[in-house]
Amino acid sequence: MGAGRQRRELALVAAAGATARQLRRIVLAAGLLLAGRAAAAGAGLGTFALARPATELIADHPLIDVSVPVWSVVGVAALTVTVGLLAAWLPAPTAGRRPVRADLGGQQTRYRTTFSAWAARTTSLAP
């Protein structure tokens, strides 16, 4: 998610002595925080701000009581957090393997994930 954008900040943390595992956890925590905020904002807007006006617009008359299925909102919020974590989990391993000196100097380094490494990571998600 933000691992590419925070390259310099992660390099500063690594220069201070952080391990590759700690850098991966920082990237995952940032992804979890962003996904949690998105899920909360989406659930709040969808439930309170947009549900009644959208339903009144579709029904073409004012409504007295609008019921929102709570479990649907919770399910969508959980899916949002899951997708956000997945989006942070895929680039997280490269955060610990990047050269600290090159990232601090602003040099562009390119890492290519091999297909076998990508396939192993994605198949480990399957139950």
N, C-alpha and C positions, 0 to 999 in steps of 0.2 A: 504494500500500500504506500507507505511513506518511506520505505527503506532506500529507494533511489534518491529521494529528495533530501533525506537526512544523512546522506553519506558523510558529510563533514562532521556532523554532531556525533555520529556513531564512531567515527575515527578518533574523535577526542576522548570518548569514553573508553575506547580500546587502548589509546595511548596512556590513559590513567590506570590501566591494569585490568580491564574487564576481559573475561574469557569469551570465547566464541559462543558458548552456551548462554551467557548473560546477554550478549548482543542479540541473539535469537529471541530471548525472552522480552527484551525491550521492544523489538519489532512486533512480536505477538501482542504485547500489552497495548501498544499504540493501536493496533488493529482492533483489539477488543474494545478499547475505549471509543474509537470512532464508530464501530458497529453498534455498540450499546446506545450511544447518543442518537444515531440514525434511527434505531428501532424505537426508542422512546419518543422521538419527535414524530415519527410516522404514526405510531399508535395514538399519540395525543392529538395530532391534527386530524387523523382519520376518524377518531372516535368522537371528539368534541366539536371540532371546528367545521368539518366538512360533511359529516354524516347527515345531519338534519337538513342543511340547505340543498344538498344533492338529492336527497330523497324527496323533498318538496318540489324540486324542479322536475324530477322524473314523473312524480305523481300528478303534477300540475294543480295542486291545491295544498293549503297549509295543513300540516299534520299536528296532532296533539301530542302523540307519544311516539318516539322513535326508539326502537330497541336495536342495540348493536350486539351481535353474537360475540361474547367475550372470548370464547375459546378460539374463534377465528382470528381475532386481533392478537391474542397471545401466540398462536401458531405462526402468524406472519412475522411477528417480532422475533420469535425464536429462529425462524428461517433467515431473517436479516442478519442476526448475530452470527449464525453459522456460516453464511456466505462471506461476511466480513472477516471472520477468523480464517476461512479458507484462503481468502485473498491476501491475508497477511502471512499465512503459513507457507505458501509457495515461495515467496522471495526471502523468507527468513534465514535459510541456511547460507545464502550468499553473503549475508551481513557479517557473519563471523569469518569468512574466508577472504575478504577483501584486504588488500595491502594497506596498512595504516598510513604509511608514509606517502603513498601515491594519493590517497584520499585527502590527506591534510594539505598536500600541495596542489590539489585541484586537477590532477591528471585524470584523463579519461581511461578507465580500464574496462575491458569487455570480458565478460564471462559468459560462456555458453554452457547451458545445462544439456547434457547428453540425453538422448531419448530414453535410454535405459534408466537413468537416474530419475527422470520425470515419471516414467511408467511405474517405477518402484514406489515413488512417493504417492502417486494417485491411487495405485491399487492397495496401498496400506490403509486407505480411507474406507475401503469396502468392508462390510461386517463379516 
